[in-house]
Amino acid sequence: MARTPITPTALGATGVIPADVATAVNFTDGNSFVWRKGRQVYVANADDTTLTVTIPTPGTVGAQGLAIADGTFTVAAGKGRLLPSLGPEYRQPDGNVHLNYSGADSAVTAAVLDMA
């Protein structure tokens, strides 16, 4: 997969308007960003149907190697959602977090915000 990277934006002293720093999502291959504590994802869904954002987890736990469930978050039609902080369980072996999206509408954007 050729994921499209999203460059994180620092809030700075005056804050940031997520829509001003968001980019169109890659529905085919998804997006990625370098994991770091305090980064959060904002997704704006300007489409007329609900969108699901899936964030895969690569790890397992325990002696039986039980898979850690992927994170799934819904974004209602015409709404935006700030996803919760993502822990290191979402970090892929290459150090990135992967974002996958349901649907195929160009009216969806995402931004990665440095909250800390």
N, CA, C and O atoms as CSV, one atom per row, in Angstrom:
chain,resi,resn,atom,element,x,y,z
A,1,MET,N,N,0.826,-1.189,0.000
A,1,MET,CA,C,0.000,0.000,0.000
A,1,MET,C,C,0.867,1.247,0.000
A,1,MET,O,O,1.888,1.302,0.685
A,2,ALA,N,N,0.470,2.217,-0.748
A,2,ALA,CA,C,1.166,3.494,-0.791
A,2,ALA,C,C,0.337,4.519,-0.037
A,2,ALA,O,O,-0.428,5.279,-0.631
A,3,ARG,N,N,0.498,4.530,1.268
A,3,ARG,CA,C,-0.272,5.459,2.097
A,3,ARG,C,C,0.199,6.896,1.870
A,3,ARG,O,O,1.369,7.145,1.579
A,4,THR,N,N,-0.722,7.817,2.009
A,4,THR,CA,C,-0.397,9.230,1.902
A,4,THR,C,C,-0.109,9.771,3.298
A,4,THR,O,O,-0.977,9.720,4.170
A,5,PRO,N,N,1.099,10.287,3.521
A,5,PRO,CA,C,1.404,10.808,4.847
A,5,PRO,C,C,0.686,12.126,5.123
A,5,PRO,O,O,0.464,12.936,4.224
A,6,ILE,N,N,0.332,12.314,6.391
A,6,ILE,CA,C,-0.228,13.581,6.853
A,6,ILE,C,C,0.819,14.207,7.772
A,6,ILE,O,O,1.285,13.569,8.715
A,7,THR,N,N,1.181,15.447,7.494
A,7,THR,CA,C,2.140,16.147,8.326
A,7,THR,C,C,1.421,16.750,9.523
A,7,THR,O,O,0.484,17.528,9.344
A,8,PRO,N,N,1.835,16.411,10.740
A,8,PRO,CA,C,1.185,16.969,11.933
A,8,PRO,C,C,1.359,18.485,12.013
A,8,PRO,O,O,2.344,19.041,11.528
A,9,THR,N,N,0.385,19.134,12.634
A,9,THR,CA,C,0.400,20.573,12.833
A,9,THR,C,C,0.410,20.871,14.327
A,9,THR,O,O,-0.420,20.355,15.075
A,10,ALA,N,N,1.343,21.695,14.755
A,10,ALA,CA,C,1.405,22.104,16.162
A,10,ALA,C,C,0.338,23.154,16.436
A,10,ALA,O,O,0.059,24.005,15.590
A,11,LEU,N,N,-0.254,23.088,17.625
A,11,LEU,CA,C,-1.280,24.064,17.981
A,11,LEU,C,C,-0.714,25.467,18.109
A,11,LEU,O,O,-1.358,26.427,17.684
A,12,GLY,N,N,0.451,25.610,18.672
A,12,GLY,CA,C,1.040,26.933,18.846
A,12,GLY,C,C,0.290,27.747,19.889
A,12,GLY,O,O,-0.653,27.259,20.511
A,13,ALA,N,N,0.712,28.979,20.074
A,13,ALA,CA,C,0.160,29.835,21.125
A,13,ALA,C,C,-1.261,30.302,20.837
A,13,ALA,O,O,-2.003,30.637,21.760
A,14,THR,N,N,-1.646,30.326,19.560
A,14,THR,CA,C,-2.981,30.841,19.221
A,14,THR,C,C,-3.955,29.747,18.817
A,14,THR,O,O,-5.095,30.040,18.457
A,15,GLY,N,N,-3.523,28.479,18.869
A,15,GLY,CA,C,-4.397,27.381,18.473
A,15,GLY,C,C,-4.392,27.207,16.965
A,15,GLY,O,O,-3.569,27.789,16.259
A,16,VAL,N,N,-5.328,26.396,16.486
A,16,VAL,CA,C,-5.405,26.128,15.057
A,16,VAL,C,C,-6.848,25.779,14.705
A,16,VAL,O,O,-7.570,25.207,15.522
A,17,ILE,N,N,-7.257,26.117,13.514
A,17,ILE,CA,C,-8.558,25.709,12.999
A,17,ILE,C,C,-8.312,24.440,12.186
A,17,ILE,O,O,-7.681,24.503,11.131
A,18,PRO,N,N,-8.803,23.274,12.663
A,18,PRO,CA,C,-8.492,22.016,11.974
A,18,PRO,C,C,-8.807,22.022,10.482
A,18,PRO,O,O,-8.057,21.454,9.689
A,19,ALA,N,N,-9.904,22.655,10.096
A,19,ALA,CA,C,-10.273,22.671,8.674
A,19,ALA,C,C,-9.226,23.380,7.825
A,19,ALA,O,O,-9.085,23.080,6.640
A,20,ASP,N,N,-8.492,24.315,8.417
A,20,ASP,CA,C,-7.479,25.056,7.661
A,20,ASP,C,C,-6.218,24.234,7.394
A,20,ASP,O,O,-5.462,24.552,6.477
A,21,VAL,N,N,-5.983,23.187,8.177
A,21,VAL,CA,C,-4.765,22.386,8.005
A,21,VAL,C,C,-5.069,20.964,7.533
A,21,VAL,O,O,-4.155,20.154,7.380
A,22,ALA,N,N,-6.342,20.658,7.303
A,22,ALA,CA,C,-6.737,19.311,6.886
A,22,ALA,C,C,-6.437,19.085,5.412
A,22,ALA,O,O,-6.407,20.019,4.611
A,23,THR,N,N,-6.214,17.806,5.074
A,23,THR,CA,C,-5.984,17.417,3.688
A,23,THR,C,C,-6.992,16.340,3.301
A,23,THR,O,O,-7.535,15.650,4.164
A,24,ALA,N,N,-7.237,16.201,2.018
A,24,ALA,CA,C,-8.149,15.166,1.534
A,24,ALA,C,C,-7.595,13.797,1.912
A,24,ALA,O,O,-6.395,13.553,1.790
A,25,VAL,N,N,-8.477,12.900,2.372
A,25,VAL,CA,C,-8.017,11.572,2.760
A,25,VAL,C,C,-7.808,10.697,1.533
A,25,VAL,O,O,-8.375,10.945,0.469
A,26,ASN,N,N,-6.991,9.675,1.702
A,26,ASN,CA,C,-6.711,8.709,0.645
A,26,ASN,C,C,-7.577,7.478,0.916
A,26,ASN,O,O,-7.223,6.641,1.746
A,27,PHE,N,N,-8.708,7.366,0.219
A,27,PHE,CA,C,-9.620,6.241,0.435
A,27,PHE,C,C,-9.046,4.923,-0.064
A,27,PHE,O,O,-9.390,3.866,0.466
A,28,THR,N,N,-8.195,4.961,-1.054
A,28,THR,CA,C,-7.669,3.734,-1.645
A,28,THR,C,C,-6.642,3.067,-0.746
A,28,THR,O,O,-6.775,1.887,-0.420
A,29,ASP,N,N,-5.627,3.802,-0.345
A,29,ASP,CA,C,-4.530,3.225,0.431
A,29,ASP,C,C,-4.452,3.738,1.859
A,29,ASP,O,O,-3.636,3.244,2.638
A,30,GLY,N,N,-5.266,4.703,2.222
A,30,GLY,CA,C,-5.249,5.247,3.567
A,30,GLY,C,C,-4.175,6.301,3.758
A,30,GLY,O,O,-3.444,6.652,2.831
A,31,ASN,N,N,-4.101,6.796,4.985
A,31,ASN,CA,C,-3.118,7.805,5.355
A,31,ASN,C,C,-2.239,7.264,6.468
A,31,ASN,O,O,-2.513,6.209,7.040
A,32,SER,N,N,-1.185,7.998,6.763
A,32,SER,CA,C,-0.307,7.632,7.867
A,32,SER,C,C,0.288,8.898,8.450
A,32,SER,O,O,0.321,9.949,7.809
A,33,PHE,N,N,0.762,8.771,9.691
A,33,PHE,CA,C,1.536,9.834,10.312
A,33,PHE,C,C,2.438,9.196,11.354
A,33,PHE,O,O,2.149,8.116,11.868
A,34,VAL,N,N,3.526,9.874,11.657
A,34,VAL,CA,C,4.477,9.361,12.637
A,34,VAL,C,C,3.846,9.447,14.021
A,34,VAL,O,O,3.383,10.509,14.438
A,35,TRP,N,N,3.831,8.305,14.735
A,35,TRP,CA,C,3.250,8.279,16.082
A,35,TRP,C,C,4.110,9.097,17.029
A,35,TRP,O,O,5.340,9.045,16.986
A,36,ARG,N,N,3.440,9.847,17.876
A,36,ARG,CA,C,4.077,10.552,18.973
A,36,ARG,C,C,3.015,10.816,20.020
A,36,ARG,O,O,1.879,11.147,19.678
A,37,LYS,N,N,3.357,10.678,21.264
A,37,LYS,CA,C,2.414,10.944,22.348
A,37,LYS,C,C,1.860,12.362,22.204
A,37,LYS,O,O,2.609,13.309,21.964
A,38,GLY,N,N,0.554,12.497,22.349
A,38,GLY,CA,C,-0.076,13.807,22.282
A,38,GLY,C,C,-0.617,14.189,20.919
A,38,GLY,O,O,-1.187,15.268,20.764
A,39,ARG,N,N,-0.451,13.338,19.941
A,39,ARG,CA,C,-1.017,13.629,18.615
A,39,ARG,C,C,-2.442,13.104,18.545
A,39,ARG,O,O,-2.739,12.003,19.008
A,40,GLN,N,N,-3.320,13.914,17.956
A,40,GLN,CA,C,-4.706,13.506,17.757
A,40,GLN,C,C,-5.115,13.768,16.318
A,40,GLN,O,O,-4.567,14.639,15.642
A,41,VAL,N,N,-6.090,12.994,15.868
A,41,VAL,CA,C,-6.571,13.085,14.497
A,41,VAL,C,C,-7.943,13.745,14.494
A,41,VAL,O,O,-8.821,13.385,15.279
A,42,TYR,N,N,-8.116,14.714,13.602
A,42,TYR,CA,C,-9.417,15.348,13.383
A,42,TYR,C,C,-9.881,14.950,11.990
A,42,TYR,O,O,-9.150,15.130,11.016
A,43,VAL,N,N,-11.098,14.406,11.887
A,43,VAL,CA,C,-11.661,14.001,10.601
A,43,VAL,C,C,-12.949,14.784,10.370
A,43,VAL,O,O,-13.835,14.800,11.224
A,44,ALA,N,N,-13.045,15.430,9.214
A,44,ALA,CA,C,-14.250,16.168,8.830
A,44,ALA,C,C,-14.924,15.427,7.681
A,44,ALA,O,O,-14.310,15.165,6.646
A,45,ASN,N,N,-16.190,15.095,7.879
A,45,ASN,CA,C,-16.948,14.332,6.889
A,45,ASN,C,C,-18.028,15.229,6.288
A,45,ASN,O,O,-19.107,15.378,6.862
A,46,ALA,N,N,-17.738,15.821,5.143
A,46,ALA,CA,C,-18.703,16.680,4.459
A,46,ALA,C,C,-19.638,15.882,3.554
A,46,ALA,O,O,-20.459,16.465,2.846
A,47,ASP,N,N,-19.520,14.565,3.570
A,47,ASP,CA,C,-20.368,13.697,2.760
A,47,ASP,C,C,-21.748,13.574,3.417
A,47,ASP,O,O,-21.951,14.035,4.540
A,48,ASP,N,N,-22.693,12.949,2.705
A,48,ASP,CA,C,-24.047,12.783,3.241
A,48,ASP,C,C,-24.272,11.397,3.857
A,48,ASP,O,O,-25.410,11.032,4.151
A,49,THR,N,N,-23.199,10.624,4.054
A,49,THR,CA,C,-23.303,9.325,4.716
A,49,THR,C,C,-22.230,9.218,5.804
A,49,THR,O,O,-21.188,9.871,5.732
A,50,THR,N,N,-22.499,8.397,6.795
A,50,THR,CA,C,-21.569,8.191,7.890
A,50,THR,C,C,-20.293,7.529,7.395
A,50,THR,O,O,-20.328,6.687,6.499
A,51,LEU,N,N,-19.188,7.906,7.972
A,51,LEU,CA,C,-17.865,7.403,7.616
A,51,LEU,C,C,-17.304,6.632,8.814
A,51,LEU,O,O,-17.533,7.018,9.960
A,52,THR,N,N,-16.579,5.554,8.559
A,52,THR,CA,C,-15.871,4.843,9.610
A,52,THR,C,C,-14.375,4.979,9.378
A,52,THR,O,O,-13.878,4.721,8.282
A,53,VAL,N,N,-13.669,5.384,10.417
A,53,VAL,CA,C,-12.212,5.461,10.388
A,53,VAL,C,C,-11.702,4.266,11.183
A,53,VAL,O,O,-12.079,4.085,12.341
A,54,THR,N,N,-10.854,3.456,10.575
A,54,THR,CA,C,-10.267,2.302,11.257
A,54,THR,C,C,-8.773,2.544,11.413
A,54,THR,O,O,-8.079,2.913,10.466
A,55,ILE,N,N,-8.297,2.325,12.639
A,55,ILE,CA,C,-6.879,2.481,12.927
A,55,ILE,C,C,-6.364,1.117,13.368
A,55,ILE,O,O,-6.628,0.690,14.492
A,56,PRO,N,N,-5.628,0.427,12.489
A,56,PRO,CA,C,-5.170,-0.924,12.808
A,56,PRO,C,C,-4.095,-0.935,13.901
A,56,PRO,O,O,-3.274,-0.023,14.008
A,57,THR,N,N,-4.132,-1.987,14.693
A,57,THR,CA,C,-3.114,-2.220,15.712
A,57,THR,C,C,-2.310,-3.447,15.299
A,57,THR,O,O,-2.890,-4.470,14.937
A,58,PRO,N,N,-0.987,-3.358,15.348
A,58,PRO,CA,C,-0.175,-4.485,14.894
A,58,PRO,C,C,0.161,-5.498,15.985
A,58,PRO,O,O,0.662,-6.583,15.689
A,59,GLY,N,N,-0.107,-5.156,17.231
A,59,GLY,CA,C,0.413,-5.964,18.322
A,59,GLY,C,C,-0.499,-7.073,18.811
A,59,GLY,O,O,-1.660,-7.189,18.420
A,60,THR,N,N,0.079,-7.877,19.679
A,60,THR,CA,C,-0.642,-8.934,20.375
A,60,THR,C,C,-0.262,-8.868,21.847
A,60,THR,O,O,0.724,-8.231,22.219
A,61,VAL,N,N,-1.057,-9.536,22.680
A,61,VAL,CA,C,-0.774,-9.576,24.110
A,61,VAL,C,C,-0.895,-10.995,24.627
A,61,VAL,O,O,-1.619,-11.815,24.064
A,62,GLY,N,N,-0.190,-11.272,25.690
A,62,GLY,CA,C,-0.310,-12.555,26.362
A,62,GLY,C,C,0.433,-13.682,25.687
A,62,GLY,O,O,0.909,-13.566,24.557
A,63,ALA,N,N,0.518,-14.795,26.432
A,63,ALA,CA,C,1.213,-15.979,25.945
A,63,ALA,C,C,0.557,-16.571,24.705
A,63,ALA,O,O,1.224,-17.211,23.891
A,64,GLN,N,N,-0.754,-16.357,24.559
A,64,GLN,CA,C,-1.465,-16.883,23.402
A,64,GLN,C,C,-1.397,-15.949,22.196
A,64,GLN,O,O,-1.913,-16.283,21.129
A,65,GLY,N,N,-0.773,-14.798,22.349
A,65,GLY,CA,C,-0.654,-13.868,21.225
A,65,GLY,C,C,-1.994,-13.340,20.753
A,65,GLY,O,O,-2.255,-13.288,19.551
A,66,LEU,N,N,-2.847,-12.947,21.691
A,66,LEU,CA,C,-4.163,-12.428,21.336
A,66,LEU,C,C,-4.032,-11.070,20.655
A,66,LEU,O,O,-3.323,-10.185,21.135
A,67,ALA,N,N,-4.716,-10.923,19.546
A,67,ALA,CA,C,-4.650,-9.679,18.781
A,67,ALA,C,C,-5.307,-8.545,19.552
A,67,ALA,O,O,-6.334,-8.733,20.203
A,68,ILE,N,N,-4.703,-7.368,19.471
A,68,ILE,CA,C,-5.307,-6.160,20.023
A,68,ILE,C,C,-6.290,-5.657,18.975
A,68,ILE,O,O,-5.935,-5.511,17.805
A,69,ALA,N,N,-7.515,-5.394,19.389
A,69,ALA,CA,C,-8.550,-4.965,18.438
A,69,ALA,C,C,-8.183,-3.624,17.802
A,69,ALA,O,O,-7.635,-2.739,18.460
A,70,ASP,N,N,-8.493,-3.491,16.516
A,70,ASP,CA,C,-8.305,-2.226,15.821
A,70,ASP,C,C,-9.238,-1.177,16.417
A,70,ASP,O,O,-10.310,-1.501,16.929
A,71,GLY,N,N,-8.820,0.070,16.344
A,71,GLY,CA,C,-9.687,1.165,16.767
A,71,GLY,C,C,-10.628,1.530,15.632
A,71,GLY,O,O,-10.186,1.687,14.494
A,72,THR,N,N,-11.905,1.667,15.917
A,72,THR,CA,C,-12.868,2.110,14.900
A,72,THR,C,C,-13.661,3.275,15.464
A,72,THR,O,O,-14.117,3.251,16.608
A,73,PHE,N,N,-13.811,4.286,14.639
A,73,PHE,CA,C,-14.489,5.507,15.046
A,73,PHE,C,C,-15.418,5.945,13.923
A,73,PHE,O,O,-15.029,5.924,12.756
A,74,THR,N,N,-16.626,6.338,14.257
A,74,THR,CA,C,-17.559,6.809,13.241
A,74,THR,C,C,-17.622,8.331,13.260
A,74,THR,O,O,-17.518,8.977,14.303
A,75,VAL,N,N,-17.797,8.871,12.060
A,75,VAL,CA,C,-17.966,10.309,11.891
A,75,VAL,C,C,-19.270,10.486,11.120
A,75,VAL,O,O,-19.379,10.079,9.964
A,76,ALA,N,N,-20.241,11.088,11.762
A,76,ALA,CA,C,-21.563,11.265,11.153
A,76,ALA,C,C,-21.477,12.150,9.910
A,76,ALA,O,O,-20.549,12.944,9.756
A,77,ALA,N,N,-22.452,11.997,9.042
A,77,ALA,CA,C,-22.532,12.813,7.833
A,77,ALA,C,C,-22.589,14.291,8.218
A,77,ALA,O,O,-23.344,14.688,9.105
A,78,GLY,N,N,-21.786,15.084,7.542
A,78,GLY,CA,C,-21.790,16.519,7.771
A,78,GLY,C,C,-21.150,16.964,9.075
A,78,GLY,O,O,-21.313,18.118,9.473
A,79,LYS,N,N,-20.429,16.082,9.746
A,79,LYS,CA,C,-19.836,16.402,11.048
A,79,LYS,C,C,-18.326,16.203,11.026
A,79,LYS,O,O,-17.776,15.599,10.105
A,80,GLY,N,N,-17.676,16.718,12.048
A,80,GLY,CA,C,-16.262,16.484,12.271
A,80,GLY,C,C,-16.102,15.788,13.601
A,80,GLY,O,O,-16.975,15.879,14.464
A,81,ARG,N,N,-14.986,15.088,13.773
A,81,ARG,CA,C,-14.736,14.387,15.031
A,81,ARG,C,C,-13.248,14.423,15.354
A,81,ARG,O,O,-12.402,14.107,14.518
A,82,LEU,N,N,-12.953,14.815,16.584
A,82,LEU,CA,C,-11.597,14.753,17.094
A,82,LEU,C,C,-11.460,13.410,17.789
A,82,LEU,O,O,-12.122,13.151,18.794
A,83,LEU,N,N,-10.596,12.554,17.250
A,83,LEU,CA,C,-10.417,11.225,17.815
A,83,LEU,C,C,-9.608,11.320,19.101
A,83,LEU,O,O,-8.832,12.260,19.275
A,84,PRO,N,N,-9.779,10.360,19.999
A,84,PRO,CA,C,-9.019,10.406,21.250
A,84,PRO,C,C,-7.523,10.203,21.002
A,84,PRO,O,O,-7.107,9.743,19.939
A,85,SER,N,N,-6.735,10.557,22.006
A,85,SER,CA,C,-5.290,10.326,21.900
A,85,SER,C,C,-5.028,8.857,21.619
A,85,SER,O,O,-5.701,7.985,22.169
A,86,LEU,N,N,-4.070,8.589,20.781
A,86,LEU,CA,C,-3.751,7.224,20.385
A,86,LEU,C,C,-2.488,6.765,21.091
A,86,LEU,O,O,-1.438,7.397,20.980
A,87,GLY,N,N,-2.596,5.666,21.815
A,87,GLY,CA,C,-1.458,5.117,22.535
A,87,GLY,C,C,-0.506,4.394,21.611
A,87,GLY,O,O,-0.763,4.272,20.414
A,88,PRO,N,N,0.607,3.908,22.172
A,88,PRO,CA,C,1.624,3.238,21.360
A,88,PRO,C,C,1.152,1.925,20.744
A,88,PRO,O,O,1.815,1.399,19.851
A,89,GLU,N,N,0.021,1.383,21.199
A,89,GLU,CA,C,-0.491,0.149,20.597
A,89,GLU,C,C,-0.899,0.345,19.136
A,89,GLU,O,O,-1.056,-0.631,18.402
A,90,TYR,N,N,-1.071,1.593,18.712
A,90,TYR,CA,C,-1.428,1.875,17.320
A,90,TYR,C,C,-0.207,2.076,16.430
A,90,TYR,O,O,-0.342,2.180,15.211
A,91,ARG,N,N,0.971,2.132,17.020
A,91,ARG,CA,C,2.204,2.371,16.256
A,91,ARG,C,C,2.583,1.107,15.490
A,91,ARG,O,O,2.739,0.034,16.074
A,92,GLN,N,N,2.727,1.247,14.193
A,92,GLN,CA,C,3.146,0.152,13.323
A,92,GLN,C,C,4.655,-0.065,13.472
A,92,GLN,O,O,5.338,0.787,14.040
A,93,PRO,N,N,5.187,-1.184,12.976
A,93,PRO,CA,C,6.629,-1.440,13.072
A,93,PRO,C,C,7.498,-0.322,12.466
A,93,PRO,O,O,8.642,-0.136,12.882
A,94,ASP,N,N,6.956,0.422,11.484
A,94,ASP,CA,C,7.735,1.504,10.880
A,94,ASP,C,C,7.616,2.819,11.651
A,94,ASP,O,O,8.169,3.834,11.227
A,95,GLY,N,N,6.890,2.811,12.792
A,95,GLY,CA,C,6.751,4.003,13.615
A,95,GLY,C,C,5.557,4.870,13.283
A,95,GLY,O,O,5.303,5.868,13.956
A,96,ASN,N,N,4.821,4.497,12.250
A,96,ASN,CA,C,3.657,5.275,11.828
A,96,ASN,C,C,2.351,4.712,12.381
A,96,ASN,O,O,2.274,3.550,12.780
A,97,VAL,N,N,1.333,5.561,12.395
A,97,VAL,CA,C,-0.038,5.155,12.642
A,97,VAL,C,C,-0.729,5.126,11.286
A,97,VAL,O,O,-0.558,6.045,10.485
A,98,HIS,N,N,-1.505,4.085,11.021
A,98,HIS,CA,C,-2.221,3.971,9.747
A,98,HIS,C,C,-3.688,4.315,9.944
A,98,HIS,O,O,-4.305,3.910,10.929
A,99,LEU,N,N,-4.237,5.058,9.010
A,99,LEU,CA,C,-5.651,5.436,9.018
A,99,LEU,C,C,-6.311,4.869,7.767
A,99,LEU,O,O,-5.838,5.100,6.654
A,100,ASN,N,N,-7.397,4.132,7.946
A,100,ASN,CA,C,-8.182,3.590,6.831
A,100,ASN,C,C,-9.595,4.141,6.932
A,100,ASN,O,O,-10.087,4.412,8.028
A,101,TYR,N,N,-10.244,4.304,5.786
A,101,TYR,CA,C,-11.555,4.933,5.747
A,101,TYR,C,C,-12.541,4.082,4.953
A,101,TYR,O,O,-12.186,3.481,3.939
A,102,SER,N,N,-13.785,4.041,5.430
A,102,SER,CA,C,-14.846,3.425,4.640
A,102,SER,C,C,-15.341,4.469,3.649
A,102,SER,O,O,-15.201,5.671,3.876
A,103,GLY,N,N,-15.915,4.003,2.558
A,103,GLY,CA,C,-16.463,4.935,1.583
A,103,GLY,C,C,-15.438,5.339,0.538
A,103,GLY,O,O,-14.304,4.858,0.528
A,104,ALA,N,N,-15.862,6.226,-0.331
A,104,ALA,CA,C,-14.969,6.692,-1.401
A,104,ALA,C,C,-15.400,8.064,-1.878
A,104,ALA,O,O,-15.560,8.285,-3.078
A,105,ASP,N,N,-15.588,8.981,-0.953
A,105,ASP,CA,C,-16.054,10.319,-1.305
A,105,ASP,C,C,-14.947,11.320,-1.045
A,105,ASP,O,O,-14.275,11.253,-0.016
A,106,SER,N,N,-14.756,12.232,-1.954
A,106,SER,CA,C,-13.675,13.203,-1.818
A,106,SER,C,C,-14.000,14.304,-0.813
A,106,SER,O,O,-13.176,15.194,-0.604
A,107,ALA,N,N,-15.164,14.270,-0.191
A,107,ALA,CA,C,-15.580,15.316,0.736
A,107,ALA,C,C,-15.143,15.031,2.174
A,107,ALA,O,O,-15.762,15.530,3.113
A,108,VAL,N,N,-14.099,14.244,2.357
A,108,VAL,CA,C,-13.598,13.911,3.682
A,108,VAL,C,C,-12.157,14.385,3.797
A,108,VAL,O,O,-11.336,14.124,2.918
A,109,THR,N,N,-11.856,15.084,4.886
A,109,THR,CA,C,-10.512,15.565,5.140
A,109,THR,C,C,-10.057,15.143,6.531
A,109,THR,O,O,-10.871,14.828,7.398
A,110,ALA,N,N,-8.743,15.142,6.727
A,110,ALA,CA,C,-8.177,14.785,8.037
A,110,ALA,C,C,-6.997,15.679,8.344
A,110,ALA,O,O,-6.288,16.140,7.450
A,111,ALA,N,N,-6.803,15.912,9.633
A,111,ALA,CA,C,-5.649,16.665,10.106
A,111,ALA,C,C,-5.094,15.939,11.324
A,111,ALA,O,O,-5.845,15.341,12.095
A,112,VAL,N,N,-3.781,15.992,11.495
A,112,VAL,CA,C,-3.132,15.446,12.682
A,112,VAL,C,C,-2.615,16.642,13.470
A,112,VAL,O,O,-1.860,17.467,12.955
A,113,LEU,N,N,-3.036,16.720,14.731
A,113,LEU,CA,C,-2.731,17.861,15.574
A,113,LEU,C,C,-1.825,17.461,16.726
A,113,LEU,O,O,-2.080,16.470,17.410
A,114,ASP,N,N,-0.768,18.234,16.938
A,114,ASP,CA,C,0.099,18.030,18.098
A,114,ASP,C,C,-0.537,18.764,19.268
A,114,ASP,O,O,-0.465,19.989,19.365
A,115,MET,N,N,-1.160,17.998,20.151
A,115,MET,CA,C,-1.904,18.580,21.259
A,115,MET,C,C,-1.017,18.858,22.476
A,115,MET,O,O,-1.382,19.654,23.341
A,116,ALA,N,N,0.124,18.217,22.541
A,116,ALA,CA,C,0.979,18.393,23.724
A,116,ALA,C,C,2.170,19.278,23.404
A,116,ALA,O,O,2.998,19.538,24.277
